[in-house]
Amino acid sequence: MAPEGVPTPEDTSPTGEPYAAAAFLAMENLRHSSARADGDAPGPLEETVGTGDAAVHALPDGRDHVMISRTVGVDADTCVYCLVGRTTIGGFEELRAGDVAAVDAFAVARDLTLCSVFPDPDAANLVVVQTYDGIEDVPLEYRPPSPFLQFE
């Protein structure tokens, strides 16, 4: 059981996914560019594909790439752990269309990173916990659709 005030996996963001705000914050901090593929469109395009443990969040990263992320777990200090990667727009379009399953969303992603986000409304902090050369280096329990973890 989580300590008082610590959100549980059932607590959801406006997108309906557990801790999605932390996933978007992680992608925003790790992306290479804030420019969007559709040029003049205002603001970042935030999107979630799938639901529950198979949810993959996306944020544009320049004209040709998309950052993708999934929430992995939370610790007793309320830090939310997220797996983040960078994929092509085409790779994301295949995920969105259902041609690629969430379980394979990170298979072709680059810059794979496990990070910890402390979601303080006044000063959110992001810490890179681990980087991975490829999906084969990412522990299975961090990949979709593994269940949300409670880290000690």
N, C-alpha and C positions, 0 to 999 in steps of 0.2 A: 504494500500500500504506500502511495506517495505521501510525503509529509504535507501538513496543512499548507494550502496556498500553492502547492506544486500541481500544475495541470496534469490530468491523466490522459491516456491516449484517446479516451472518449471525448475530451474537450476539443472542440473544433474551431477552426478559423472561419471567416466568412465564406471560404471556398468549400467548406464542409469536410476538410481533411485535417487530421491531427497535426498540429504544429506547422501548418503550411507557411505561416508568416516567417518562421525561422528558415525554412527551405528557400524562400524567396530572398531573404536577407543574405543568406550564404551565397546564392548565385549572383546577386547584385555586387557583392564584395569581391567575388572571384572572376567575374566576367572581364573580358579584354576591352570591350567597347560598349558604350551605351547607345550607339547608333542602331537604328532599326532597319530591317530589310526593306520596309515599305516607305523609307525616306521621310516624308513630311508628317507621318502620323504622330499625334501627340502622345507623349509618355511611353513607358514600357508596356509591352504586351505580356501580361502574366496569364498563364494558362495551366490547367491541371488536366492530365489525361489519366483516366482510370480512377478507381476508388479504393478506399481502405488501404491495405498493405501493398496493393499493386499500383497506388497512385504515383505518378511521375509528374513533377512540376517543371515548367519551362519558362525561360526568360530569354528574349533575343540577345545575341552577342555579336553585334555588327551585322553586315549585310549577308554573310554566308553561314553563320553559325548560331546555335542556340545552346544556352546553358540548360542542363537538366539536373534535377535533384530529387531525392526522396528522403523522408525522415526515417532515421534508423532507430533512435531511442532517446531516452532522457536519463539524466543522473539525479542524484539526491540534491544537487545544487541548482536544479532547474535548467541546466545546460542541455540544449537539444542538439543531438548529433545528426548530421546530414551527410549523405553521400552526394557529391557533386561531380559532374563531368561536362564536357563540351562536345557537342556533336554537330553535324551539318544540318542545315535546314531540311534537306532532302531526307535525312535520317529521322528527323523529328516528324516530318509529314507522313512518313511510313508508320510511325508510332501512332500518330493522331488518327490515321485512316484505319488502324487495326491490322495493317499488314505485318507489323512487328509487335510482338507481345511485350508487356511491361517487363517481364522477366529478362528479355533480351535488350531492353532500352539502353543499357550501359555497355553492351558488348562491343560496339564500335566507337564508343566515346573516348576522348583523350582527356588529359589533364585530370584524371580521376583523383579525388580528394575526399578524405573524411575530415569534417570540421565540426567544431563545437561552437554553438551560438548561445550566448547568454542574453536572453531577450529582455533586457532592462529597457523600459520605455524611454528613459532619459539618456542612456548611453549603452546601446547594444554592443557587445564584443564578440569577435569571431577569432577563433584559434584554429590553425591548421593542425590537425592531430596526426594525419598520415597521408602520404601521397602514394599513388600506385602507378606502375608502368602499364598495366593492362587489367582487364576484368578478371583474368585468372589469378591475379594477386589480391583481389578484394575478397575478404572472408565471405562465405556463402550467407551468413546471417545478416550481412549488411546489404545484400542485393534484394531487389524485389522478387517475389512477393513475401519475403520473410517477415514474420511478425515483429511488431514494435517491441524494442528491448527496454528493460529497466536496468541501467548500468549502476553498479555499486560504487 
